[in-house]
Amino acid sequence: MHFVKPGLVDAEQGRLFHRLFTMRQTGDYDATYGLSEEDVLPNVEPTGRLVSDISELARKLI
C-alpha cells in the first residue's frame, strides 16, 4: 500500500513480496507445509531483482 500505490515499487514486485511473505508465514506456522523445487525456482531471479530494487530505493530515501 505505501510503496506500490505511490509507484515506488512495481505492482508485480508487490505481488511477489506478498507471495514470499505468505510462503514464509505458512512455513513458520504449518508443520505440514513444504515447498518443492518447482515452487521455489521461479521466484529466485525475481526475488534478486526485488532485493536490488528495494536496496536502491532505501539508498535514495535515506
Order of alpha helices (4+ residues) and beta strands (2+ residues): alpha-alpha
